[in-house]
Amino acid sequence: MSADGEPLVELTGITKTYAGIHALSDVGLTIRPGEAVSLAGENGSGKSTLIKVLSGVEQPDRGTIRIDGETHPHMSPRQAAAAGIMVIFQDFSLFPNLSVAENIAVSAELASGARVYNAARAHGTARRALARVGAELDLQARVETLSVAHKQLVAICRALAADARLIIMDEPTTALTEREVRTLLGIIRRLKADGVAVLFVSHKLAEVLEVCEHVVVLRNGRKVADGPAAEFDAASLSRHMTGRDIAQTSPAPLDEAAPLLLEVEGLTKQGAFEDVSFSLRAGEVLGVSGLLGSGRTSLAKALFGLVRPEAGLIRLRGQVIPAGDPIAAAASGIGYVPEDRLTEGLFLTQSILHNVAIGRTEAHTRLGVLAGHSAWAEAMDWLRRLSVKVPDPQAPVRSLSGGNQQRVVLARWLARTPSLLVLNGPSVGVDVGSKAEIHGIIADLAARGLGVIVISDDLPELLATCHRILVMVDGRVVDDIAAAAISEAELAHRLAS
Amino acid sequence: MTRWREALGRNETLVALVILAFVVAATLSDPRFFSIPTMMDLARASIVLGILAVGVMVVLVSGGIDVSFTAIAAFAMYCTTLLLVTYMPDLPWYGAFAVSMAIGATLGAINGILIAGFGLPTLIVTLGTLAIFRGFLLTFVGSRLISNIPSEMRDFSRMMIVRGTNADGSFYSLPWAFAFLVGVVIVTWVILYKTMLGRAIFAIGGSVESARRVGIAVRRTQFFVYVYVGALAGLAGIIHASMARVANPFDLVGLELSVIAAVVLGGARLIGGYGTLTGTLLGVALIVLVRNSLVVLGIPATWQMVVIGVLILIGTGLPAWQAKRAASRAA
């Protein structure tokens, strides 16, 4: 279906090396007007380098870039933008303090070379762009007040207002809930009908397959698969991306005699969640799912004392945990891995080792002085046990990939030997291979008698790791289901109800 | 309903309410407070502070901070006066103003080169230039005060928009210098809201990285901001000397925190991207009221600092606290 029409962009034999390492070797890519293409690959597969080449940020060492049949030997970012190639980065590149209208119109205004700012003109530009995607937003609203999905919409409209012909979307679905992904796909369909091509760059692609004509998979800088989307499914995609088979696992059955670990009774926080009660046995993995705004994140935080509930009790092994006190929660054996590990979980500029050891400084302190050696040794031991690939334990933690960063956060908690771990979005922004390994770690922890609570809207993840799943809608637990007894489609349906 | 709550949560509204309360309290304790002469005194006292505050607001909006502007103002004011007294005593007042603004813009350009050109942190750069400009002025230019300022400057300060005599025989007047504050506000408003340059200033204050990616000339914009602040400081300096009828090189420096306080009270955020002229002017009005009129309420002058400090904590802390509560409720 993509064979008709002249290609909009044609890359052939693109090779790019950094310090002798092939980031891309001999990669070709063809995108036609109105076509949606998936570019899949794990972190480090060369996806980002390819985006940089396409948008003119990096010059390839070899290979040709042809746009509308015209060869660009040295394409600059400006030339790429003039040709209508727009990148929507994961952070959207928006201005939180400016209005929706201005954020949409800014590129077009700058391109027009106007010196005078005309608010009416900007509003007109914004309105037309929004009309093209069939969406409505308050043009005067400040972007900081918008949801992630709406921010993404603003970023898409900005590209459209600047006459985008190819929109490159970097990890567009990571921060969206299932329902928002559906809306995004609807918008993509409209764009395609409008003749705009879209390149999805992601490692979580199953959900965008349905709007794509074409899938290209990169691994270690090489193109390993290229074909019509209909020939791919989630399993074959991850096989191409990782180069191995990743079996869809389900958790080992729970020991019938496992003792009760956690009891939550009537937990209530106004405007977040209401009358939440559940229990968890040692060795059990409990999933908590719900759409964004269903209260799942607040509930997770409340379990660790980051949100103070107004009513209700949390009992761990029969002991009441003081509400709203993370230090007491941690001391009594609860660990919490936040959703946004970059801002809430890690000290990005500090060393990997320090990031693990920080949770155990008290235990290694003698007379107020930190006994460095034992702390570092213990941290190293945990990094090894979680098989974190660290070239240099003194390197800043931000130099690690998403999957390894998540393992560093896990290692920090495991070093404290908790009895209950609350994992909020354990595999957000983690590639397919690492994700399976993190799921393996969860299963392993449960087998050793830890209670684990997984908060996620990644349904396959919940089904693969959890014994039971709580479904939250509007702050209430509406379902408590055995994971083995429900299909993904059925679960998705209950979430949206 | 939500609009109302939004309006109440804004710094502008809060500051306006405090000003109102202050005026009511002062009038109750001394009915003569609410009169044309007092208002004109206050307006006169806001001229220099106001021009400086508008400049500082522009810097804060761009995501930077400038503490060197008082040193620039003193430097430009003293050098201009010295230049006039020594070489061209007959230069008309607008000539003197142009010279002072040019000197200010040049010093601002030094900040601009260090910040926009070398990408150095704004607070550190301007702390450094604050000391350098001031030290250079006192060491190499002069530390003696010039009391025989050129007649043109003195004449300027005698030009009045209105003047009159009250029933009790006291004089009141509003000098033309006030028109400069009005002019600065209008010009800045046009730049900030009606030009792409102004929108770029807001944009880089919101997110420098995004600004770079959409193709805004970040460095050129930053450079303009520091030159503009410098020029405004030069203007404020020469107006200060004209109205005081003396050029004292020790004047103005030390005022920077009061000015920044006024701007922050008016709702500009230190993280950049936010600030309004209305808020800034209200902030200035409040600081001027506190500095000049606290005595009317029977509060000793030494309490000014405490009152200003408390106002900053409440005026900026309350909206921040409300925003935090709203955010935690939404989470």
Interface residues (C-beta under 8 A of the other chain):
Chain A: R78 A81 F89 D91 F92 S93 L94 F95 P96 N97 L98 E102 V106 S107 E109 L110 A111 A114 R115 V116 Y117 R158 G271 A272 T297 S298 K301 V307
Chain B: Y193 K194 T195 M196 L197 G198 R199 F202 A203 G205 G206 S207 E209 S210 A211 R213 V214 G215 I216 G273 Y274 S328 R329 A331
